[in-house]
Amino acid sequence: MNLIHGVGDFFALDVGTNSIRLVQLSGDVQRGWNLQHFAYVPVDPKIIQDDSEVGKKQMGEIILGAMKQAGITTKSIAVGMPANKTYTAIIDVPKQDPKEMTKTLKYQLDKYIPMAIDEAKADYVILGDSPNDPNQTEVLISSTSIANAEKQMEMLENLELNVVAQEPEPLAMARALMPVGAQDAHLIIDLGEKSCDIVMMYLGAPRLVRSIPGGFSMLVKTVAATLSVNEDQARQYILKFGLAQDKIEGQVFKALDSVLENFASELVKSIQFFSGKYTNAPVGGIVLSGFAGAVPFMAEYIEAKTTVSTKLGNPWQLVKATPEQQQALQPVVNEFAVVIGLAERSNENV
């Protein structure tokens, strides 16, 4: 799904809550990808959130510095758009000739997106027959406000960069994490600092896209308040001991149990919703990324609560990296799902 289409060599940019990630790949999905250039740069969250001219200038200098650090020379860029600034849904429309459907969707998109069509930038992908009605076709639609898209483009174009794609982050993330060759459905989960993106992938395409507010920072605040420690200490406890019940008397697990119980129930609801629509499509697994993949015993906890096989995701599964690159990436390897998915995109990708 590309809100803007483009071709040629490019690099990908993912702006997170407190860091940015850049990746440039060579190759393709058939032959495999090679990691050409990358950068990971911590950034003060206040700079990332600052929409003033001073903030934009600081952010631009950080991006250009990261490009130089990585050795990226191309000016073409694909960039992710946060889930909270995009709308993505799967809809059913009456089956018709592809050309007629293109015309229909072009003039009727405003029926399916939560904003006026003249204020939105929207795109769609035809997925195929609806699982519930042979006379309907399933379509993935995604939109963002023109103001939001243009604000992002303006900042990058002021750096003399050519924006070839703007893509919702959950779709890019799911592309990188979907297990290769899987024929059954998989629930892809990326737990970020402020929210959690959830995508159900089936037959190579998203079939359900959700974002749950809260994120890892909510877990940190909960542990900090429960154990009467500062947030930095709470973060260290979670990432070191995780949900182990035999470490520090299981205090982290006990502090997080009710929060994670609610989180697991949201995952179960997503699985039930998908299974109710795709009755012949088994959910074969859950894939964890971001902080969900970094918290010890999170996979075991989710598997126990959902009864679905749960594993840590590997966004690098199709990307070859040198031993030196692997060593440099090791401390932050779980944080690259979105940017790798962006770098793996093509005009044919959903």
Secondary structure as GFF3:
##gff-version 3
##sequence-region A 1 350
A	DSSP	beta_strand	11	15	.	.	.	ID=ss1
A	DSSP	beta_strand	19	28	.	.	.	ID=ss2
A	DSSP	beta_strand	32	42	.	.	.	ID=ss3
A	DSSP	alpha_helix	45	49	.	.	.	ID=ss4
A	DSSP	alpha_helix	53	70	.	.	.	ID=ss5
A	DSSP	beta_strand	76	81	.	.	.	ID=ss6
A	DSSP	three_ten_helix	83	85	.	.	.	ID=ss7
A	DSSP	beta_strand	87	94	.	.	.	ID=ss8
A	DSSP	alpha_helix	98	108	.	.	.	ID=ss9
A	DSSP	three_ten_helix	109	111	.	.	.	ID=ss10
A	DSSP	three_ten_helix	117	119	.	.	.	ID=ss11
A	DSSP	beta_strand	120	129	.	.	.	ID=ss12
A	DSSP	beta_strand	136	145	.	.	.	ID=ss13
A	DSSP	alpha_helix	146	157	.	.	.	ID=ss14
A	DSSP	beta_strand	162	168	.	.	.	ID=ss15
A	DSSP	alpha_helix	169	177	.	.	.	ID=ss16
A	DSSP	beta_strand	185	191	.	.	.	ID=ss17
A	DSSP	beta_strand	195	202	.	.	.	ID=ss18
A	DSSP	beta_strand	205	213	.	.	.	ID=ss19
A	DSSP	alpha_helix	215	227	.	.	.	ID=ss20
A	DSSP	alpha_helix	231	241	.	.	.	ID=ss21
A	DSSP	three_ten_helix	248	250	.	.	.	ID=ss22
A	DSSP	alpha_helix	251	277	.	.	.	ID=ss23
A	DSSP	beta_strand	283	290	.	.	.	ID=ss24
A	DSSP	alpha_helix	291	294	.	.	.	ID=ss25
A	DSSP	alpha_helix	298	306	.	.	.	ID=ss26
A	DSSP	beta_strand	310	312	.	.	.	ID=ss27
A	DSSP	beta_strand	319	320	.	.	.	ID=ss28
A	DSSP	alpha_helix	323	329	.	.	.	ID=ss29
A	DSSP	three_ten_helix	330	335	.	.	.	ID=ss30
A	DSSP	alpha_helix	337	343	.	.	.	ID=ss31
###
